[in-house]
Amino acid sequence: MDSFYKLIEERIQPMNIQIFGTKKCNETKKAERFFKERGIKFQFIDMKEKGMSRGEFNSVACVNGGMEAMLDANCKDQNTFMLIKYLAEEDKLEKILANPQVIKTPIVRNGKQSTIGYQPEVWKEW
């Protein structure tokens, strides 16, 4: 019986959605629309204005396949992207955090869960 109540408790946990992206990114706009259409409140963090903290970046990277999975190979700033690819491992994170335009968007977080890119099938499970 305890496991039943625990399951119910997990199901009714309020969502704490954060969307990291840019105002011009179409995928980010689609993610915002997904949550708005379902009446789910979210916090939008503009990567151009604020970026991500080291802790936020690391927690998302851990859940989603590491630092390399966070990089956008199709970003407009190919010079910085290529520089990051060839930097020593210990220098990459600083360069990425200083240049958030190389990070794939949107990044959607719900507590410890997170996704990179537009992934409504995952968000529906939350």
MARROKE-456231 format. One record per residue: x negated, y, z negated of N, C-alpha, C in turn; residue number from 0; chain. Coordinates in pm, 1 decimal. Example, Ala and Ser with C-alpha at 12.3 -4.5 7.8 and 13.67 -1.06 7.14 Angstrom:
[[-1319.0 -569.0 -780.0] [-1230.0 -450.0 -780.0] [-1320.0 -330.0 -780.0] 0 A]
[[-1285.0 -225.0 -708.0] [-1367.0 -106.0 -714.0] [-1290.0 3.0 -787.0] 1 A]
This chain:
[[-81.1 -118.5 0.0] [0.0 0.0 0.0] [-86.5 126.4 0.0] 0 A]
[[-200.6 121.1 -71.7] [-289.5 236.9 -76.2] [-340.0 273.7 62.2] 1 A]
[[-370.9 173.8 142.7] [-421.0 201.6 277.2] [-313.9 269.1 362.5] 2 A]
[[-187.5 235.5 338.1] [-76.5 299.4 410.4] [-74.4 449.1 378.9] 3 A]
[[-82.9 483.8 250.3] [-79.5 624.5 210.9] [-202.3 700.0 260.4] 4 A]
[[-314.6 631.1 261.6] [-436.8 692.6 312.7] [-421.5 723.1 462.3] 5 A]
[[-361.8 629.7 535.6] [-338.1 649.2 678.4] [-244.4 768.4 701.1] 6 A]
[[-137.7 775.8 622.6] [-43.3 887.5 634.7] [-113.8 1018.9 602.5] 7 A]
[[-194.8 1018.7 498.2] [-267.6 1138.5 457.9] [-361.2 1184.7 569.2] 8 A]
[[-429.9 1089.9 633.3] [-520.1 1123.3 743.6] [-442.3 1182.1 860.4] 9 A]
[[-324.3 1129.4 884.8] [-242.1 1175.5 996.2] [-189.9 1317.5 977.3] 10 A]
[[-166.9 1357.5 851.5] [-107.4 1489.3 830.2] [-211.4 1595.6 794.2] 11 A]
[[-338.3 1560.9 805.1] [-442.2 1660.2 780.9] [-424.3 1773.9 881.7] 12 A]
[[-428.1 1898.6 835.6] [-414.6 2008.8 930.3] [-536.6 2014.5 1021.9] 13 A]
[[-512.9 2052.9 1143.9] [-623.8 2065.4 1238.2] [-696.9 2196.0 1212.0] 14 A]
[[-825.1 2192.7 1231.2] [-908.1 2311.1 1216.9] [-985.8 2323.7 1347.5] 15 A]
[[-918.0 2371.4 1450.0] [-974.3 2373.0 1585.3] [-1058.1 2497.8 1608.7] 16 A]
[[-1177.7 2475.7 1658.8] [-1264.5 2583.2 1705.8] [-1296.3 2554.6 1851.8] 17 A]
[[-1285.7 2658.2 1934.6] [-1321.9 2645.2 2076.1] [-1439.6 2738.8 2102.7] 18 A]
[[-1553.8 2680.6 2136.4] [-1671.1 2757.9 2175.8] [-1671.5 2763.4 2327.6] 19 A]
[[-1675.8 2883.4 2382.4] [-1677.6 2897.0 2527.6] [-1700.1 3041.2 2566.4] 20 A]
[[-1668.3 3071.1 2691.6] [-1675.9 3209.1 2739.4] [-1542.3 3248.2 2799.4] 21 A]
[[-1517.2 3377.9 2799.4] [-1388.4 3427.7 2847.8] [-1367.7 3400.6 2997.2] 22 A]
[[-1476.6 3388.5 3071.6] [-1465.4 3367.2 3216.3] [-1462.5 3219.9 3257.7] 23 A]
[[-1491.2 3130.2 3165.2] [-1499.4 2987.0 3197.0] [-1358.9 2927.6 3214.6] 24 A]
[[-1331.7 2871.4 3332.1] [-1200.2 2812.8 3360.1] [-1169.4 2693.6 3270.5] 25 A]
[[-1269.8 2611.4 3241.9] [-1248.2 2495.6 3155.2] [-1211.6 2540.6 3013.3] 26 A]
[[-1273.8 2647.5 2967.5] [-1241.7 2702.3 2835.3] [-1098.3 2754.9 2834.3] 27 A]
[[-1059.0 2823.3 2940.0] [-921.3 2874.3 2949.7] [-820.6 2759.0 2946.9] 28 A]
[[-853.5 2649.4 3014.7] [-765.1 2532.1 3013.8] [-755.2 2472.0 2874.1] 29 A]
[[-866.3 2468.6 2801.6] [-866.0 2416.2 2664.3] [-778.5 2503.5 2574.8] 30 A]
[[-790.6 2635.4 2588.4] [-707.3 2726.6 2509.4] [-559.4 2703.7 2540.2] 31 A]
[[-529.4 2690.3 2667.8] [-390.3 2667.7 2709.9] [-337.0 2535.9 2652.5] 32 A]
[[-418.4 2430.8 2650.4] [-379.2 2301.2 2595.1] [-328.8 2318.1 2451.9] 33 A]
[[-405.9 2387.1 2368.8] [-368.6 2402.8 2228.5] [-252.4 2501.3 2210.9] 34 A]
[[-249.9 2608.9 2291.1] [-138.8 2705.0 2283.1] [-5.9 2638.7 2316.9] 35 A]
[[-4.1 2557.3 2422.6] [118.9 2490.2 2465.4] [173.1 2396.5 2358.0] 36 A]
[[87.1 2347.9 2271.2] [129.1 2255.8 2165.0] [148.6 2326.3 2030.9] 37 A]
[[135.7 2458.4 2032.4] [155.2 2536.3 1911.3] [48.3 2512.5 1806.4] 38 A]
[[-71.1 2475.9 1849.9] [-181.3 2448.1 1756.7] [-273.1 2570.3 1752.1] 39 A]
[[-289.9 2624.5 1633.0] [-376.2 2740.9 1617.3] [-521.8 2699.4 1633.2] 40 A]
[[-600.6 2790.7 1687.4] [-743.3 2764.7 1705.0] [-820.0 2894.3 1690.9] 41 A]
[[-949.2 2880.6 1665.5] [-1038.4 2994.4 1658.7] [-1125.4 2989.8 1784.3] 42 A]
[[-1129.5 3100.6 1857.9] [-1213.9 3108.5 1977.2] [-1344.3 3177.2 1940.3] 43 A]
[[-1455.2 3115.6 1975.1] [-1587.0 3174.2 1952.9] [-1650.0 3197.1 2089.4] 44 A]
[[-1672.7 3324.7 2122.5] [-1731.9 3360.6 2251.0] [-1882.1 3336.7 2245.5] 45 A]
[[-1927.7 3242.4 2326.2] [-2069.4 3204.9 2327.7] [-2158.3 3321.1 2372.6] 46 A]
[[-2104.8 3412.1 2453.1] [-2187.2 3525.5 2497.5] [-2209.5 3624.4 2384.2] 47 A]
[[-2110.8 3636.9 2295.0] [-2121.8 3731.6 2184.7] [-2188.8 3671.4 2062.1] 48 A]
[[-2150.2 3550.3 2026.0] [-2195.1 3492.7 1899.0] [-2284.1 3370.4 1914.6] 49 A]
[[-2256.2 3285.6 2009.5] [-2333.6 3162.2 2024.3] [-2299.2 3062.4 1915.4] 50 A]
[[-2385.7 2965.7 1894.4] [-2365.8 2862.6 1792.3] [-2479.6 2868.9 1692.3] 51 A]
[[-2447.8 2833.6 1569.5] [-2554.8 2823.5 1469.4] [-2628.7 2691.4 1492.1] 52 A]
[[-2742.9 2679.5 1430.8] [-2822.0 2556.6 1440.6] [-2740.4 2437.2 1388.3] 53 A]
[[-2672.6 2456.7 1274.3] [-2592.3 2349.9 1214.4] [-2476.5 2308.0 1303.5] 54 A]
[[-2406.6 2406.2 1362.2] [-2295.6 2374.7 1453.1] [-2346.2 2296.7 1574.0] 55 A]
[[-2453.5 2345.7 1633.1] [-2510.1 2279.6 1750.9] [-2549.7 2135.9 1718.3] 56 A]
[[-2622.6 2117.4 1607.4] [-2669.4 1983.3 1570.6] [-2554.3 1888.0 1541.9] 57 A]
[[-2448.6 1935.7 1474.8] [-2336.6 1845.8 1443.7] [-2263.3 1804.2 1571.1] 58 A]
[[-2248.4 1895.7 1666.9] [-2183.9 1860.8 1793.7] [-2274.6 1768.1 1874.0] 59 A]
[[-2403.3 1797.7 1878.2] [-2498.1 1714.4 1953.0] [-2500.5 1571.6 1897.8] 60 A]
[[-2497.3 1557.8 1764.9] [-2499.4 1424.7 1701.8] [-2382.4 1339.1 1746.9] 61 A]
[[-2265.1 1397.9 1754.2] [-2142.7 1323.7 1786.5] [-2130.2 1297.7 1936.7] 62 A]
[[-2196.7 1380.3 2018.5] [-2174.2 1374.8 2162.9] [-2295.6 1335.6 2246.5] 63 A]
[[-2388.0 1261.5 2190.1] [-2495.6 1208.2 2273.1] [-2625.2 1285.2 2273.5] 64 A]
[[-2644.7 1377.3 2182.3] [-2772.7 1446.4 2170.2] [-2780.9 1579.0 2243.3] 65 A]
[[-2895.7 1641.2 2228.9] [-2920.7 1774.2 2283.9] [-2904.4 1778.3 2435.5] 66 A]
[[-2955.4 1677.8 2504.1] [-2947.9 1676.0 2651.5] [-2803.8 1677.7 2700.9] 67 A]
[[-2714.6 1611.4 2628.7] [-2572.9 1607.4 2668.0] [-2506.6 1743.8 2655.0] 68 A]
[[-2565.5 1831.2 2577.4] [-2509.4 1964.6 2555.8] [-2547.3 2062.5 2667.3] 69 A]
[[-2647.6 2028.4 2744.2] [-2695.1 2120.6 2848.1] [-2612.8 2110.1 2976.0] 70 A]
[[-2587.4 2225.2 3036.6] [-2508.4 2232.8 3159.2] [-2602.1 2241.8 3279.7] 71 A]
[[-2618.1 2130.8 3349.3] [-2707.8 2126.9 3465.2] [-2661.4 2220.1 3576.4] 72 A]
[[-2534.5 2260.9 3574.5] [-2480.4 2349.6 3677.9] [-2469.1 2494.2 3632.8] 73 A]
[[-2535.4 2530.1 3522.3] [-2524.8 2667.9 3473.3] [-2585.5 2764.4 3575.2] 74 A]
[[-2543.6 2890.7 3566.5] [-2593.4 2992.3 3660.4] [-2739.9 3026.9 3635.3] 75 A]
[[-2784.4 3014.1 3510.8] [-2921.7 3048.6 3474.9] [-3013.1 2926.2 3489.5] 76 A]
[[-3040.3 2889.9 3613.3] [-3120.6 2770.5 3640.1] [-3265.8 2785.4 3594.7] 77 A]
[[-3317.7 2908.5 3595.5] [-3456.2 2928.7 3550.8] [-3472.5 2889.3 3404.2] 78 A]
[[-3380.9 2938.0 3319.7] [-3387.8 2903.8 3177.2] [-3359.9 2755.8 3156.4] 79 A]
[[-3263.3 2702.5 3230.5] [-3231.0 2560.7 3219.6] [-3353.7 2474.6 3248.5] 80 A]
[[-3424.5 2504.7 3356.6] [-3542.5 2425.8 3394.5] [-3655.6 2443.6 3292.3] 81 A]
[[-3669.8 2563.8 3239.6] [-3771.1 2586.9 3137.4] [-3743.4 2498.7 3014.6] 82 A]
[[-3617.3 2494.6 2972.3] [-3579.0 2412.6 2856.5] [-3606.8 2265.3 2882.8] 83 A]
[[-3577.0 2219.1 3003.3] [-3598.6 2077.9 3037.1] [-3745.5 2037.3 3018.2] 84 A]
[[-3837.4 2131.8 3042.9] [-3979.5 2097.8 3038.3] [-4051.1 2144.8 2912.0] 85 A]
[[-3977.7 2204.8 2818.2] [-4038.9 2245.2 2691.8] [-4065.8 2123.2 2603.9] 86 A]
[[-4157.0 2138.3 2511.0] [-4181.0 2033.7 2410.8] [-4054.0 2019.3 2327.6] 87 A]
[[-4025.2 1897.9 2283.3] [-3902.5 1868.8 2207.6] [-3881.9 1965.1 2091.5] 88 A]
[[-3988.5 1995.8 2019.3] [-3975.0 2080.3 1901.1] [-3941.4 2226.1 1933.4] 89 A]
[[-3957.7 2266.9 2059.5] [-3928.9 2405.4 2099.2] [-3794.0 2421.6 2168.7] 90 A]
[[-3733.2 2310.6 2210.4] [-3610.0 2317.5 2289.2] [-3493.8 2383.0 2215.9] 91 A]
[[-3469.6 2342.2 2092.4] [-3351.5 2390.2 2020.6] [-3350.9 2542.1 2007.2] 92 A]
[[-3463.9 2600.9 1970.6] [-3472.1 2747.2 1957.7] [-3436.4 2815.3 2089.2] 93 A]
[[-3489.6 2762.4 2199.0] [-3465.3 2823.1 2330.6] [-3318.3 2809.6 2370.3] 94 A]
[[-3258.4 2695.3 2339.9] [-3116.5 2674.2 2372.3] [-3030.1 2770.1 2292.3] 95 A]
[[-3054.8 2779.9 2162.7] [-2973.8 2868.3 2077.9] [-2988.1 3014.8 2117.6] 96 A]
[[-3104.6 3053.0 2167.5] [-3128.1 3190.2 2212.4] [-3065.4 3216.3 2349.9] 97 A]
[[-3029.6 3109.2 2422.1] [-2973.6 3120.7 2557.6] [-2848.3 3034.0 2570.1] 98 A]
[[-2738.7 3070.8 2501.9] [-2618.9 2985.5 2500.4] [-2554.7 2964.9 2637.9] 99 A]
[[-2596.5 3041.2 2736.8] [-2540.6 3024.9 2871.7] [-2579.2 2890.6 2934.0] 100 A]
[[-2673.0 2817.7 2874.3] [-2712.4 2687.1 2928.1] [-2635.7 2571.9 2862.2] 101 A]
[[-2546.7 2604.1 2767.5] [-2469.4 2501.6 2697.5] [-2337.4 2478.3 2770.5] 102 A]
[[-2299.6 2351.4 2787.9] [-2172.0 2316.4 2851.0] [-2056.4 2370.1 2766.9] 103 A]
[[-1954.8 2417.3 2834.4] [-1834.8 2464.5 2764.8] [-1711.5 2404.7 2829.8] 104 A]
[[-1602.1 2396.7 2758.4] [-1586.9 2436.5 2619.3] [-1636.4 2327.2 2525.7] 105 A]
[[-1678.0 2370.7 2408.0] [-1703.7 2278.1 2298.7] [-1586.2 2295.7 2203.8] 106 A]
[[-1515.4 2187.1 2179.1] [-1398.6 2192.2 2091.5] [-1429.9 2110.6 1967.1] 107 A]
[[-1415.0 2175.2 1851.1] [-1441.9 2107.8 1723.0] [-1314.7 2099.9 1640.9] 108 A]
[[-1298.3 1988.1 1573.7] [-1191.4 1968.5 1476.6] [-1255.7 1901.5 1356.1] 109 A]
[[-1303.0 1981.3 1263.2] [-1377.6 1925.6 1150.5] [-1506.7 1863.2 1200.3] 110 A]
[[-1524.9 1734.6 1173.0] [-1646.8 1665.2 1215.1] [-1635.8 1607.6 1355.4] 111 A]
[[-1515.5 1610.6 1412.2] [-1496.4 1561.2 1548.8] [-1526.4 1674.5 1646.7] 112 A]
[[-1574.3 1639.5 1765.2] [-1598.3 1741.8 1866.4] [-1606.2 1678.8 2005.1] 113 A]
[[-1583.6 1764.4 2103.8] [-1595.6 1723.0 2243.3] [-1671.5 1830.6 2319.6] 114 A]
[[-1727.2 1790.2 2431.9] [-1793.1 1883.4 2523.6] [-1717.4 1874.7 2654.6] 115 A]
[[-1675.2 1989.2 2706.9] [-1598.4 1991.6 2830.7] [-1449.3 1977.9 2803.1] 116 A]
[[-1371.1 1979.8 2908.7] [-1225.3 1970.8 2898.4] [-1186.5 1824.2 2881.7] 117 A]
[[-1136.7 1787.6 2762.4] [-1105.2 1647.5 2733.4] [-970.8 1634.6 2661.0] 118 A]
[[-860.4 1666.7 2727.9] [-728.9 1662.7 2663.1] [-691.7 1524.8 2611.2] 119 A]
[[-740.4 1418.0 2675.0] [-706.2 1282.6 2629.8] [-761.7 1257.1 2489.7] 120 A]
[[-875.7 1315.3 2457.1] [-932.3 1301.3 2322.2] [-855.0 1389.8 2223.9] 121 A]
[[-826.0 1512.6 2264.4] [-757.6 1605.7 2176.1] [-618.9 1557.2 2135.9] 122 A]
[[-553.8 1485.2 2225.7] [-419.6 1430.9 2193.9] [-427.1 1332.7 2078.1] 123 A]
[[-540.6 1263.6 2064.7] [-558.9 1166.0 1957.7] [-581.3 1232.8 1821.6] 124 A]
[[-624.1 1358.3 1821.6] [-650.1 1430.1 1698.4] [-519.8 1461.1 1629.5] 125 A]
